[in-house]
Structure formats: C-alpha cells, structure tokens
Amino acid sequence: MLLRVFCIWDGAAEEFQAPFYNHSIGLVNRALSDEIASGDSPLSKHVDDFSLYELGNYDTSTGRFVLHDSPKLIYALAEIVVN
C-alpha cells in the first residue's frame, strides 16, 4: 500500500515538524480542520504560522520511500479555517 508522507512547516520556529502518513489529502484536510476547529492546539491558536507540505510516498509492502526533490507546498493552514 502506498501512503503519502506529509509534514507541517512551522514558520515561527522556522522548521518542519515530524512527518506523518495518510492515504489521501482529503483525510489530512479533515484531520487538520478538526484540530484547528478544536481551539485547543497550537495549530488553532497560531494557524497563520503553519503550512502543509508533501514529502513523497512510502510503500508499506517494500518499506521504501520515494521522496520529492524538495518539500511540495500543499497549502497554508489558514486557507482551511472553518468560519
């Protein structure tokens, strides 16, 4: 199975957070939207500081990563804020 590898860029800290894996961007969107809407996380309190990036793919059957040449910006988290 192929999983997509994502990470969050923290502009205030000027570093990427630890990578995480998911099957689709839709599931990532839902998880991030829920976390931002909760109001209790650093993502929700400082949403303008964070952006979602894709790093590549991970194949669970072979254990191999296929990474992009550089992190690929998906969107700034402020773009998915639910009003």
C-alpha positions in Angstrom: 0.0 0.0 0.0 1.2 3.5 -0.8 1.0 6.1 1.9 1.6 9.8 1.2 4.2 11.5 3.5 3.3 14.9 4.9 4.7 17.4 7.3 3.8 20.7 8.8 6.1 23.7 8.4 6.1 26.0 11.5 7.0 29.4 10.2 7.6 30.8 13.7 10.0 28.1 14.7 11.4 28.0 11.1 11.4 24.2 11.0 9.4 21.2 9.8 7.6 19.1 12.3 7.9 15.3 12.3 6.4 13.7 9.2 3.1 11.8 9.2 1.4 9.4 6.8 -2.0 9.2 5.2 -3.8 7.6 2.3 -5.2 10.8 0.9 -5.2 14.6 1.1 -8.9 14.5 1.9 -8.3 12.7 5.1 -5.5 15.1 6.0 -7.8 18.0 5.3 -10.4 16.6 7.6 -8.0 15.9 10.5 -6.4 19.3 10.2 -9.8 21.1 10.0 -10.9 19.2 13.1 -7.7 20.1 15.0 -8.0 23.8 14.1 -11.7 23.9 15.0 -11.0 22.4 18.4 -9.3 25.7 19.5 -7.0 23.9 21.9 -3.9 23.2 19.8 -1.0 25.4 18.7 -2.3 24.9 15.1 -5.6 26.5 16.0 -4.1 29.3 18.2 -1.4 30.3 15.6 -2.9 29.0 12.3 -1.1 31.7 10.3 2.3 30.2 11.2 1.7 26.7 9.7 1.7 25.2 6.2 1.1 21.7 4.9 3.8 20.1 2.7 4.0 16.7 1.0 7.4 15.0 1.1 6.6 12.0 -1.1 5.4 8.4 -0.7 6.0 5.4 1.5 5.4 1.9 0.2 4.3 -0.4 3.1 4.9 -3.6 1.1 8.6 -2.7 0.4 9.5 -0.3 3.2 10.8 2.1 0.6 10.4 5.9 0.5 10.1 7.8 -2.8 10.6 11.4 -1.9 10.2 14.6 -3.9 13.3 16.6 -4.7 12.1 19.2 -2.2 9.1 19.5 0.0 6.0 20.4 -2.0 3.7 23.0 -0.6 0.0 21.9 -0.5 -1.5 24.9 1.3 -1.2 27.3 4.2 -3.4 26.1 7.1 -5.1 29.4 7.3 -6.7 28.5 4.0 -8.8 25.8 5.6 -10.0 27.7 8.6 -13.7 27.0 9.1 -15.8 30.1 9.8 
